C-alpha cells in the first residue's frame, strides 16, 4: 500500500500527517522547536533545526508503517518569513520569521515607495515580518548578509532543498511576500526593481498542486522511507488549513485561532480592499484567490497569560482547567475588556506599535474574568476582520472554526455569539498538515479533484449555535472594544 505525507512547518513545531490510499489517517507526529529573540523586536529560527525536527518526525512516521512506501508528500508552512541561503544552499543568517518587527522603522518609506502598487499589484498593505520588509531591512542594515545571499525563500521551501531539490516556491505562499503580482501569479519585476533587489534571488514558481521532483535517494535512506516520494509544491499554512477544513468555494469562511488568529475566504476573482485593512493573496487552488484577515496574538494571548502571569515554580495551570474556570464568568466579564495587541496588530490597523491592555479593572474581577476576557478580546479581534469582509460584500454562508481555540467549547460559543453565526468544526486533526497531504494526493492524481479528496477525508460536526443573550451583550461590547484601540493609540510606544 502507498502512503502520503503532509508536512506542516509551523511557528512552534513541525507536524507530519500520514494518510493511506483510502484517505484514512495512519499517524500524526509533531516535534517542537524554539523561537529565538536575540533582542527586542527580533524573532528568528534556525532552518537546520527545522530540518532536524522534520527528519525525526518523518522517521517516527516511517517506523510506524508496515511498509514505509511513500507515494508523494507536500508541505504547509508558516507564511511571510525569510530564509536566506548561499549558492551551496547553506543559510547565511537565521530565518527571520513572520512575528519579527525589526523592520518597523522602514515601513513608512516602503509604503511611500509602493503606494501605487499595494492595491493594484500585491493586494495588501506591508507589515513587519513580511519578506518585502525583511529583505529591505537586511539590505540596509546587514549588507554583508545580503551580498552572501544567493536565494531567498519561505520557511517550508527550505525543507524541499534539504530533500534534494533546487530552490523553488509556490504561487500561494509567494503571494504573501508582497514581492508578487497576485493577478498575474508571478514575481513582480516592477517592485523588485523599484526596491533595487536582485531578481536572481527569487526562485522558480509553481502552482501548489504541481509535482516538482522527488526526494533524493540518499535522503530517503536517511528518513527511512521508500517509494516514489514525489514532491508536490505545497502552500502556506493558511491555504493548507483551508483545504484541510474543506474550504474551497466562495461563500465559505474559515476562522482559525492558533498562535495567531486568521479569517480566510476563497475568491473566484481577486477582490482588494482599497483601505488595505486585509490581505488578498493567491489560493492553493489554481485559478482562485482569497481574503485573509490576521491578528497576531490569538491563542498566544492566552498562553502568555498562563505562563507569564498564572504559572509559578510551585504550580502550573493547564488550559482545560482554565477553560472550565472561565465558564463560571458571565459574558462580558463584568465590563472587563482585553485588547490582544501584545506584539502589535495587523487587521484592520496594520500597526506594529499597538499594545495590549486590560480595561475597566475592578476589585470584583477574579481569575476567571481575565481568562474569559482574553477569549472575548481575541473573538472581537477576529470580528474586526469579518466586518471588513462584510463591508466588501463578502457574506459567509458557511463558517468553519479550527485551531486550538476550536477545541474549547467556551471559545466556540463565544465566537459563534460574537459574529451571530453557527460554527462548524471538522474531525480533522492538524488541519494544515492534512491540507498539505491532500495537495500531494491531488497533485499526483490519487484523487481526481479537491472535492473528491475533501469528501473522502473530512467530516463535519454539528454546529455550535449563537446564544441570543450573549449576542446582545457582545453587540454592546464590540463598539467599545473598537474605540479602545483608538483611545489608547496616542500612548503606544513608538520605538
Order of alpha helices (4+ residues) and beta strands (2+ residues): beta-beta-beta-beta-alpha-beta-beta-beta-alpha-alpha-alpha-beta-alpha-beta-alpha-beta-beta-alpha-beta-beta-alpha-beta-beta-alpha-beta-beta-beta-beta-alpha-alpha-beta-beta-alpha-beta-alpha-alpha-alpha-alpha
